[in-house]
Amino acid sequence: MKKYLINLFNKPNTKTDFALTDDDTRFILKISDQTIGYLYIENNKWVFKYSEEFKNQKQYYRLVGFSDLNKTYTNETLWPFFKVRIPGLKQPMIQEIIRNENIKTDDELSLLKRFGKKNASNPYILEIQ
């Protein structure tokens, strides 16, 4: 039973689990009314960069894994900070949503669009720009 529950909530974790293609979708990461940064896909890579507004403020700390305020981060896979926003795809309720809304389970961008706005593990909001 324990193994079943663990597998039910497990998320895909390897680079080949998701297809990544360029898309015009851009996300804005916020906390309260503060824009922290932007997440998008460019040249088949995920890109994250801080907003000028966030660079000039003193109230909030930098995100874990994104220590350089002036760097444009790129990666072939979605960073764990954002990936935790996609629920385990084996959950029956999630499977039903995916089936009803015709979301491809290997389309990380679509999964993030559908499930990524809020997360119980942090106070940040991820909105589509």
C-alpha positions in Angstrom: 0.0 0.0 0.0 2.8 2.4 0.9 4.5 1.8 -2.4 1.2 2.4 -4.3 0.8 5.7 -2.5 4.3 6.8 -3.2 3.9 5.9 -6.9 0.5 7.7 -7.1 2.1 11.0 -6.1 5.4 10.6 -7.9 6.3 13.1 -10.6 8.3 12.3 -13.7 11.9 13.2 -13.0 14.0 12.6 -16.0 14.9 14.9 -18.9 13.1 12.8 -21.4 9.8 12.8 -19.6 8.6 16.1 -21.3 8.5 17.5 -24.7 9.6 21.1 -25.0 8.8 23.4 -27.9 9.0 27.1 -28.3 5.7 28.9 -27.4 4.8 32.5 -27.0 3.6 31.9 -23.4 5.3 33.9 -20.8 4.7 33.6 -17.1 5.1 36.3 -14.5 6.2 35.1 -11.0 4.8 37.4 -8.3 4.5 37.7 -4.5 1.8 40.1 -3.3 2.0 42.9 -5.9 5.7 42.5 -6.5 6.8 41.1 -9.9 9.8 38.8 -9.2 10.6 37.6 -12.6 9.6 36.0 -15.9 9.6 32.4 -17.1 9.3 31.4 -20.7 10.6 29.1 -23.4 13.1 30.3 -26.0 15.1 28.1 -28.5 13.6 25.0 -26.8 15.0 25.9 -23.4 13.4 27.3 -20.3 14.4 30.8 -19.5 14.1 32.7 -16.2 15.1 36.2 -15.4 14.4 38.6 -12.6 12.4 41.8 -13.2 14.0 45.2 -12.9 11.4 45.9 -10.2 12.6 43.0 -8.2 16.3 43.9 -8.7 15.7 47.3 -7.2 13.7 46.2 -4.1 15.0 45.3 -0.7 12.0 43.5 0.9 12.3 40.0 -0.6 15.2 37.6 -1.0 16.4 36.0 -4.2 14.9 32.6 -5.1 16.8 29.4 -4.2 18.7 28.3 -7.3 18.6 31.8 -8.9 21.2 33.7 -6.9 22.4 36.2 -9.5 19.9 39.0 -10.0 21.5 40.0 -13.4 21.8 36.6 -15.0 19.3 35.2 -17.5 19.0 31.5 -16.5 18.5 28.9 -19.2 18.0 25.2 -18.8 16.7 22.2 -20.9 14.5 21.1 -18.1 12.2 23.0 -15.8 13.8 24.0 -12.5 12.5 22.2 -9.4 11.3 25.6 -8.0 8.7 25.6 -10.8 8.3 21.9 -11.4 6.8 21.4 -7.9 3.8 23.3 -9.2 2.8 20.4 -11.5 1.0 17.8 -9.4 1.7 14.1 -9.6 0.2 12.9 -12.8 -0.9 9.5 -11.4 -3.4 11.0 -9.1 -7.0 10.1 -10.2 -8.3 13.6 -9.9 -5.4 15.0 -12.0 -5.8 12.2 -14.6 -9.4 13.2 -14.9 -8.6 16.8 -15.5 -5.9 15.9 -18.0 -8.3 13.7 -19.9 -11.3 16.1 -19.8 -9.1 19.1 -20.9 -7.1 17.1 -23.5 -3.7 18.0 -21.9 -0.8 15.9 -23.1 1.0 14.4 -20.1 4.4 15.0 -21.8 3.6 18.7 -22.4 5.2 20.4 -19.4 4.2 23.9 -20.6 0.5 23.0 -20.8 0.7 21.3 -17.4 2.3 24.4 -15.9 -0.4 26.6 -17.5 -3.1 24.5 -16.1 -1.8 23.7 -12.6 1.0 26.1 -11.9 -0.6 29.3 -10.7 -0.5 28.5 -7.0 1.4 26.0 -4.9 0.8 25.0 -1.3 4.6 24.9 -0.6 5.3 28.6 -1.3 3.5 31.9 -1.4 4.5 32.8 -5.0 1.9 33.2 -7.8 2.7 32.2 -11.4 0.5 34.0 -13.8 0.4 33.9 -17.6 1.4 37.3 -18.9 
